[in-house]
Amino acid sequence: MNFGIIRYILGLVVDLEGVLLLFPGLVAYLYHEKEGYSFLLVSIVCLILGTISIIKKPKDREFYSKEGFVVVALSWVVLSIFGALPMYLCGDIEQYIDALFETVSGFTTTGASIADNVEIFSHATNFWRCFTHWIGGMGVLVFILAIITPSNGGYSMHLMKAESPGPSVSKIVPRIKDTAKILYKIYFFMTLAQMVCLLIAGMPLFDAICTAVGTAGTGGFGIKADSMASYNAAIQIIVTVFMILFGVNFNAYYILLKAKEKKAAFEIEEVRVYFLIIFMSIALITINICNDVKNIGYTIRHTAFQVGSIITTTGFATKDFNTWPQLSRAILVLIMFVGACAGSTGGGMKVSRLIILIKSAKREISYFIHPRCIKTIKMDGKTVEKEQVRDVHAFFVTYVMIFVGSVLIVSLDNFDAVTNFTSVAATFNNIGPGLNVVGPTGNFAQFSVLSKIVLMLDMLAGRLEIYPMLLLFMPKAWTRN
């Protein structure tokens, strides 16, 4: 293990967080809130500690996959530990464990909250909660690759593989640093576009900024007690559209921007299946909950919002879907596990993994009919390598084991089975709300400290695709050889 390079990268991360904490401090200044002093204090501490860590550059520049996974996991833990301090110090959240839960939920773009009423928080705290979604959506290490660090192919690729969601990571241009820059440019301009649309639709500036950055990161922290329910229909439709768009693989947007390859963007199998799942879910739930044909438009609007919110793992709500019929609730729980596309800001298992698992099962069944046939799994006309298929199977098994273990531990709190199951589903898949106690009108405040720690680990594991977090607990990962 190259501890020198890990220390150096963590220093960059802490320095970056120190700079980012100045933004809620500025918000506090604009709204004349004393809570800004807490953000300023923690910002100064981060800048000092980060600068101390990067003064001495590492002599050994060797950087392998093991270091990449470990440093990414540590970066997100460190981000959360420091990011929770201002909300705790200013008194908006009384217990540090709750502030940490809220911050982990923010950075991992989960949106699960311990707050009964977010409207009592200061503007600075509410902005920071939403801003953590935007920071975590694309990934802080991806940002460092794009803006701060010098180009280094192996160094950069290991970090990007560990932090980017999906079964595989590919460069859309030859240099990984340029790839990161392109992704962040798309991310920034889509966020700005949504903000402008929300302002045109009549949303106040502060609300528009918080909603846009929360939607971009597919996070779901609201600044209203009823999430998005009190906003007008135009705003809800805009948020629905952008939630779904941010759940699309960002590579598709890059292809769309290239004049000669626009058609190829619509031929990506994962994107087609993603939209098919969305349309089918909206249709089934609409049929299930619509009692009056006259209200079909109203029903479709709210159904589309909730389906878009759940499959992209954003977590906003316009209706309490906890009161919907069992079929509708079951559909929402199922798409919690599906999630968005790989290479998007969404969580869940990812549509691409689902496609590979289904095709893999279909291939195995075909062997019973034609034992000697040789079949390959293909996506977008290209053969999926055996190693990638194996990785997807291993990921699925590991995912199920962690999920079951988490449900068993959370069950010690003696909530009902639906609450226990969906609380883990909502956090592990980075969604936010579940059902019953943790439904759209509920929160996670009633869970014990042990359960909150487990759910925080689930959020981190879900956002980082499991393996970086698992490596932290493996002694062999910390050896020098």
ABEGO torsion letter per residue (X at the ends): XBAAAAAAAAAAAAAAAAAAAAAAAAAAAAAGBAAAAAAAAAAAAAAAAAAAAAABBBABABBBAAAAAAAAAAAAAAAAAAAAAAAAAAGABABAAAAAAAAAAAAAGAGBBABABAAABBAAAAAAAAAAAAAAAAEAAAAAAAAABBBBAAAAAAAAAAABBEABBBBABABAAAAAAAAAAAAAAAAAAAAAAAAAAGBBAAAAAAAAAAAAAGAGBBABAAEAAABBAAAAAAAAAAAAAAABBAAAAAAAABAAAAAAAAABAAAAAAAAAAAAAAAAAAAAABABAAAAAAAAAAAAAAAAAAAAGAGBBABBAAABBAAAAAAAAAAAAAEBBBGBABBEAEAAAAAAAAAAAAAAAAAAABAABBBBBBBGGBBBBAAAAAAAAAAAAAAAAAAAAAAAAAAAAGBBAAAAAAAAAAAAAGAGBBBEAABAABBAAABBAAAAAAAAAAAAAAAAGGAAAAAAABAAAABAX
